[in-house]
Amino acid sequence: MAKNRTQFICQNCGTVHQRWAGKCDSCGEWNTLIEEGTSGGIGAGPGSLRSARKGRVVALTTLSGEIEDAPRIVSGIGELDRATGGGFVRGSALLVGGDPGIGKSTLLTQAAAALASQGHRVVYVSGEEAVAQIRLRAQRLGAASSPVELAAETNVEDILATISEGRRPDLVILDSIQTLWTDLADSAPGTVTQVRASAQALIRYAKSTGAAIVLVGHVTKEGQIAGPRVVEHMVDGVLYFEGEGGHHYRILRTVKNRFGPTDEIGVFEMSDGGLREVANPSELFLGERHAKSPGAAVFAGMEGTRPVLVEIQALVAPSPLGTPRRAVVGWDGARLSMILAVLEAHCGVRFSQHDVYLNVAGGFRISEPAADLAVAAALVSSLTGLALPADCVYFGEISLSGAVRQVAHAQQRLKEAEKLGFGSAVLPLGSEEIGVGTGSGAFRPTELAELVARIAGSPRGSAAQAGELD
């Protein structure tokens, strides 16, 4: 028998300590060391192994050779299939995270019902809800008649024994990984040892049988998967289900995918009947736009392979404080500070006595630097009180010297803008040309000061900005 031994594992970074301490030496967090007992199979060191076996020779091969596409299970939910790269891959493990109540269980219930209706064997195991609660959700979604097999269980060995009976399941959904526990670890459910051991057993089952496994993970208040990132490294794909509580829009974002592209998104709308996929998210994010309001600019962005048009709203108001406020929703606050500094240093636009508020409409989150030009246009428009042209889109990166730099996929951005009725664009010089449509009459500044002069160059602008622009 392998001797049990006690370790102290940091619940923040996963570092193993032999003695308890108030502060973790690796990540520096306080009061995160939890005592966990380990047996010879899980977390044991080399000294606890009975004997070292002789290794076998592994065949080596070359990089060139035939490539086979990964066998996939298409759910029929277009936005979900787009985010996963074309459907669930057989024998893979997928981790889905999101805020509580955002709709993770609703999305997976709809996917399970859609696949079961196609003849696939789908098993839904919940460690947080009773079977009656899942049935109530299925009735609300209109999926109660689908032949999905349900269970409420948290022991990994019992789950594996159950799904191994009968025909091999095509998809197994486990909600959530933090509630599962295995007999191979002595610690409580949700600890690092239990989460790692449970995920390892389930992934081993998926690889050996060819069943697709979907794990649901809790998130922290920062929106990241709870605990150390051990499970994210083990699984084949990681999806985040995002959205604001006050909006009906939900975004399924891919951050890791071994069988497809990353940075893809799927857009859904939450309703009483469940999640409805949105085929054209640009119309969704621009649906409530007020074209004549100053401080609003339409940004033509890219999310993976999909162009998305979204409105960026800015409000610049005189500040009674010695240190003006800077508030950002949906964008990087550090990048806003950089744009404000460039506008003041190279364009003579002063914000030192103004509060600045920036918002991305619809609860959308932007991470690419191509939004710099749209943000700068919205800020200048709000400061001068002049509305930007209603049929114009903006995209381009701004350097610290004030130069407007090129961004990728300019042609796709312009085509999406043209499809939605936009007739002009402001984009960097040297971007791909389009003979007709939005790109033919585009304004291409090389410096940010050219755009500022264009926005504030009208007779109305000269009087409005007399005290703000040098």
N, C-alpha and C positions, 0 to 999 in steps of 0.2 A: 504494500500500500504506500502511495506517495504521501509524504508527511505534509499536513496542512500548515501553512505559515501565514502570518499576518503582515499586511503591507498597508501603507497609507498612500492613497492615490489622490492627486489633485483633480477636482471635478471641473476645473477650468481649462487646464492644458493636458492632463493625463499623465503627468510625471509621477513616477513611483518613488516613494520615500520609505526608508526602513524604519524611521522613527517619526512620531508626530511632531509638528512644528506649527507655530501660529501663522507663518508666512511661507509660501511656496518659493523655493530657491530658483525655480525656472521662470515663472511668469510674474512673480512678485505680488500675487493676490493673497489677501489675508483670509484665514478661516475657511479654506477650501479643501483641506486635507481630510479625507474620510477613511476610516479604518475598514478594510475589506480583506476577508480571508480568501486565500487561493489554494486550490489543490494542485496536483501535479500536472493537470491538463491545461489549465487556463492561467496564464501569467507566470507560470513557474519558470525558474531559471534553469540553466543547463545542468546544474548540480543535482536537480531533482529527477532528472530523466534516468530510467533504469539502465539503459545501455545505448550507446551510439551505434546505429546500424551503418553498414557500408553503403555509400552512395552508388547510384546506378548511372551509367553513361547516357547522356541526353543527346539526341541527334541534332546537329546544327544544320542550318539551311541558309539560303541567301535572301537578299531583299527582293530580287526579281522572282516572278512566278505568277500563277493564276490567282486572281482575287475574286472571292465569292461574296455576293451581297449578303448581309446579315438577314436571316429569316425574320420577318416581322408579322405582327398581328395588328391589322388596321382596325381601329375602333369605330370609324365612321364619323367621329366628331372632328371636324376639319382642323379646328384651332389646336386641339390636343395632339393630333397627329403631326401638325406642323412643329409644335414645340418639342416633341420627342424625336423628330427627324424622319417621320414617316410611319410611326406606329411603335408598339411595344416590341422589343427584340426578344426572341425566345432565348431563355437561359440567362437573361440579364437581370440586374437588380437596379431599381430606380428609387430614389429618395425624393419625397415631396415635402416641402416645408412651407409654413405660412402662419400668419397671426391667428390666434383663436377666433373662431367664428367667421373667418374670411371666406369659407366655402370649400375647403379641401375635401371633406367627407361628401359634400354634395357633388363635386366634380367626379370623385372616384365612384360614387354610387351610379351616376349617369353612365360613366364609362363601363362599369361592370354590367349594367343592364343592357347597354348597346352590344357588348361582346357576347353576352349570354344569349341574346336574341338571334345572333348569327350562328349559334350552334357550338360555341366554345364553352368549355367547362371553366367557370369562374368561381373562386372561393373568396369570400369576404370575411375576414376574422377581425373582430373588434375587441380591443382590450379596455376600452373606455366607456362603451355604450352597451346596453342590453340589446338582445335581438328585437325586442318590441320597439325600441327607439329607432332602430334601422328600418324596421317595417313601416313605421309612421313616416319616415323621410321618403321611403320608396313610394308610398301612396301619394304623398304630396307632389312628387316628381312624375307621377304617372307611370312608374316602372315596377309596380308591385307584381305584375304578371310575368316578369322576366325570371327565368330559371336560375337565379343566382343562389349559390349555397352559402348560408350564413352560419356563423359560430361566434360565441363570446368566450374567449379563452386567452390566457396570458402565458401559460407554460409552453416553452418552445418544443419540448419533446412531445407533448400531447398534440400540438398543432401539426408537427411533422408526421406523427403517426396517423392523424386524421386525414390529411390531404394525400397521404400515400395510398389510402384505400381506394380501390376502384381505378377508373381511368385517370391518367395523369392530367392534372389541371393545366390549362393554358395560361391562366393568370391568377395569382394569389395576391390579395391586398391585405396588409396588416396595419391596423390603426390602433396604436402607434408603437414605434420601436421602443419608446421610453417606458412602456408598461409591461414589456415582455421580460421574462426571467427564465433562466436555464438551471438545471440541477448541477451543471459543471462549475458554477460559481456560487460562493456563499454570501455575496453581498446583496443589498436590497435592489429591487427593480429601479431603473433609471440611473444607476451609478455607472461609471465608466466601464468597469469590468463586465457588468451584466449587459450593457448596450453592445459592447464589442463582441462578447461571446454569443449573444443572441443573433446579431447581424451576421457573424461569421457562419453560424450553423445554417441560417436561412439562405445565405449566398451559396454555400456549398451545395445545398439541395437544388438551387436553381441551376447551377453549372452542371450538376450530374444528371438531372432529369430533363432539362430544356424548358422548364416552366419559367414564365416571367414573374418576378417578384416586385411589388410596389410597397415601399415602406413609407409611413407617414412620420415625420419628425417634428417635435416641438421646437419653438423658436424662443429666443431671448427677447428682452425689451428693445434691443437694437435691431431685431429682425433677422438675426443669424440663427442657424441651426443650433439648438441648445447643446452645451457640453463641448468637449474637445472635438476636433474635426476628424475623428477616427472613422466614423461611418461614411463621411463624404469621400474619404480616400478609398474606402473599400468598395463602394457601389460603382456602377457603370454610368449613372447619370444623376444629376441633381437638378430639380426644378423648384422654383420659388413661386408661390401663389401670392400676388401682391394686390393691394387695393386700399383705398381710403374708406373709413367708416361712413363718411357722409356722401359717398358716390356709389352708383350702381355698377361701376366698371371694375372688372377684375382682370389682371394681367398674369398670365402664366409664363414665367421667364426661365429660360434654360441657361444655367451657369456652368454645367459640365455635361458632356455627352461623348462617350467613347465611340458611338456608332453614328454620329451625325454632327451637324454644325452646332456651335454654341452661339449665345447671344440672340437666339430666336425667341419670339414671343407669340403667345396666343391671347387673343382679346375676347373676353366674355362680358356679358351684362347680366347682373343678378336680378331675378324677378321672383314673383310668388311661385312660379312653376319651375324654379331651378335656374340653372345657368344657360343662357342663350349665347351661342357663338356669334361674334361680330365679324363679318367678312371684310368690311371696309372700315377700319378703325379711324381713318382720317375724318370721315364724315361724323363719326361719333364725337371726337374731341373738338370738332369745330361747330357742333350743332347749336350751341348757345352763344355764338360769337356776336359781339356788337361791333360792327365795322367802323363806326364813327367815333369810338372812344380813343382818346390819346393814351399812349403807354401800352398798346397791344400790337404785337408783331407775330406773324405766322412763321414758324420754323419748319423747314422741310428736313426731317431727320430720317435716319436709317436704324432699324432694329433688326439685326441679322440681315436677311435678304429682303426684308419688307420695308418699303418707304412709308413713313408715317408723318402726316402734317398735324401739328399741334400748336396751340396758341400760347405764347409767352406774355404774361401780364406784368407790368412794372408800375409801381407807384412811388413817385418822388415828391416828398412833402417837406416844408420847412420844419426844422427840429428845434424844440425849446431846450434840448439837452446839450450839455457841453460835448458829450460823445454821442453822435447820431446813431440811431439804430440801423442794423442791417439784418433783415429777416429773409430767409429763402425757403421755399417749399418746392421740392421736385428737382432741384439742381444743386450743384456743389457751391457751398458758401465761400470757400477759398477762391474759387474761380470768379465769383462775383466781385470779390475784393480786387482781384487782378484787373478785371475789366474796368472797374471804377478808377483804379490807379492809372491805367493807360488813357482813359478818357480825360483825366485831369492833367496828366503830364504831357501828352502829345496833341490833345485836341482843345485844351483850354476850357473844358467843361468842369465846373466846380460842384462837388457834392459834399464838401466838408461841413456845410451847415444844413444838410437835408437828411431826413430819414429815407431809407431805400428799402422797399418791399418788393420781392420778386416771387412770382407764382407761375407754375406750369399748370394750365387748365386741365380739368378732368382727372386729377390725381395721378397724372402720368409722371414718370421719372426719367430724366435725361442724363446720360453719362458721357456722351461724345462731345468733343470740343468744337464740333461744327456749329453748335448753338451760340457761339460767342457773338457772331454778327447780329443775330436776331435779338439777343439780350441787349447789346449796345444800342440798337435801333429803338427798342422799347424804352430804355432808360432816357435817351435823348428826347424821344417823343413825349414822355411823361413830364420831363423837366420843362420843356418849351410849351406844353399844352397843345401840341399839333398832332392830329391823328395821322397815322401812316396810311398810304394808299391801301384800299380794301382788297385789291386784286394782286397784291405783291407778296412773295415769299422771300425769306432770308436764310442763308446758310453760309458759313465760312469760319475759319479759325483766325483768331487775332493773336499776334505775337506781342511780346513785351515792348518791342520797338514801335508798335502801332501799325505794322504791316498786316495785310489781309492775306492769309495763306490758303492754299488749295486744300480741299477735302475730297475723299473718295466718293464714288457713285453719284456724281453730279447729274449724270444723264437720267438715272432712275428717279432722283428727287424731282427734277423738272417735269418728267412725264407724269408723275403722280399729281403735281400741282396743276398741270394742264388739264388732266382728267377731271379735276374738281373745279375748273373754271377760273383759275388764276391766270392772269394775262401777262404778268411781268415778274421779274426776280432780281434780287441783289445777291451776287455770288462772286467768288474770287476770280481774278483775271487768270486766264490759262486753263480754265475748266473745259470739259468736253463741250463741243459745240452741238447745238440742235438747230436745224435749218429753219423750222417753223415752230409756232407756238410760244410757250413761255420763254424759252431760251433765246429766241431771235431778238427780242427787245430788252434784254437784260442789262442792268447797270453793273459794271465790273470795276469796283474801286481797288486800287493797289494799296491805299492807306486808309485807315479808319477816319482820318480827318476829312476825306472826300465824302464819305457817307454822312458825317455830321453836318458838313456844309450843305449837302443836298437836302437833308431833312429841315434844317433851320434856315435855308436860303430864300424862302418865300417872304413876301412883304409882311405877312402876319407873323412869321417867325422872328423877324428883325426886332419888332417891338416887344414880343413876348419874352425874348431871352436876353434883353439888354443887361440885366443884372447877373445872369448866370454864365454867359459865354464871354471869354476874353477876345 
